[in-house]
Amino acid sequence: TAGWSGAIGPAVPLAAAATSLRWAETAVQLIKKNLLPQGEVLYCTERTEELLLLPAEELIDASARRCLAPLDGLSPTQARRLAETLLAWIETPGGAPEVAARLGIHPQTARYRLRQIRELWGDAIDEPDQRFEMLLVLRARRLRGDSPTSG
């Protein structure tokens, strides 16, 4: 019926029904917080990223304070742009031209931002664990609709 929201957990063996129910309950809580669409039935297996990242709000915020600390001294606009560029760089194979295409900016602008990122983080930016944590934080922030650096 119109106006109803709900969630369907993953198909599991009967013995694991509680697990499927937990997924669905988590999805319903995210719907109530306006973090997932309302007025439809959601299939949890199609929302794995949200179900993994959005409930961990406090963990994401604590991690953001640590791994995005190099952005602290920048203006909000500059921090947002560099965070968007950082996420695009982590998610995009290739270099500045590919990042520029993804962000809809000039390749020279992407190169400039990538140099700033390199200056702010130094060699830490090349650490796989550091990059993975930044990826999780930035994607969670994007899913929440937050500024990449707020919190």
N, C-alpha and C positions, 0 to 999 in steps of 0.2 A: 504494500500500500504506500501511497505517496507520503513523504515526510518521515518515513521510518528509516532508521539507520541500523545496520547490523554487520556482523562479521562471521565468516565461516573459517574455522581453523583448518589446518591441513588434514588430508585423509591419512589416518593412522590405524594400526591394528586396535581392536577393542581394548586391549590391555593398556594402551597408551592414550586413551580418550582424554584423560586429565591434561595431558600435554597439549592436545589440540584445543581444549577448552581454554587453557591459559593464554594461548596465542590469540584466540578470539576475544577474550576478556581484555587483553592488552590493547588490541585494536579498538575495542569499544571505548576504553578510557581515552585513547588518542583522538577518537571522534568527538568525545565530550569536550576535549580541550581544544577543539577546532584545528588539530594537527593532521587529521585525515578527513577526507570529504564526508559530508553528512548527506542524508537522504538517499542512501543507496546501500546495497549489501556488498561489503568488501571481502575479497578472498585473500586470506592472510599470505598465501604463497606468492601472491602478486605484489606484496608490500613488505618484503623481507627487509629491505634497507631501513624503512621507517620503523619497523618493529624491533630492529636491533639497536638503532641509534637514538630514536626519540625518547624512549623510557629512561635512558641513562643521562638525563639532563644534568644532574649535579656532577657526574663524572666528566661529561663533556665540558662543562664550564670550568672545572678544576684543571682539566687537561689544557683547555684553551688558554687559561691564565699563564700556564707554564710554557707551552710550545709556541704560542703566538706573542710572547712577551717582547720580542724585538719590535713589534708594531706599536708598543705603548707610547713612545715619544712622538709619534706622528699625528698629524691632524686626522680627524675622523674620515674625511674624504680620501686622504692619501692612504690611510690604513686599509680602508675598504677596497680601494683599487689594487693595492698590493696583495691583499688577501685573495681577491678574485683572480689575480694573475697567478699567484702561488697555486691555487686550486687548479686552474687551467693547465699550468705547467706540469703538475703532478699527474693529472688525468690524461694529458695529451702526449702521445708519442711524437717525437720530433723536437724542434726548437722554436725559436721566436716566430717564424712565419706561421707555424701551425697554431701556436698560442694566440697570435694576432687574429688569425681567421676565426678561431673559436670565440674570442672576445669581441670581434668586430672592431678591432683597432688597427692602426698602422703598424707594420712590422717593426719600425724604428721605435715606436712607443713601447711595444712588447720588449724589445731588447733593453731599453732604458729601465723598465720596471724589473726585468730579470736581473740586471746588474745591481739594482737597489736591493733586491731580495738576497742576492749573493753577498752583498756587503753587510746586510743586517744579520744573516744567519751564519755566514762563513761556511766552513766545511761541514757543519752539522746538517746542512741542507742535503748533503749527499748520503747521510746515514739512512739506510732502509727503514729502520724502526722509527726514526724521527719523521720521515716522510709519510709513513703509514699512519702515525698518530695525527699528523697535520691533516692528512686526507680524511680521516674519521671526523675530526673536529670540524673542519670546514664543510664537509658534506652534511653533518648534523645541523650545523648552523643554517646552511642553505635550506634544508628540509623544514626547519622551524620558521624560516622566513626572517631570521635574525640578521643583523649586521654581522659579518664574519668576525668582528672583533669585540662585540658587546658581551657583557657578562662579566 
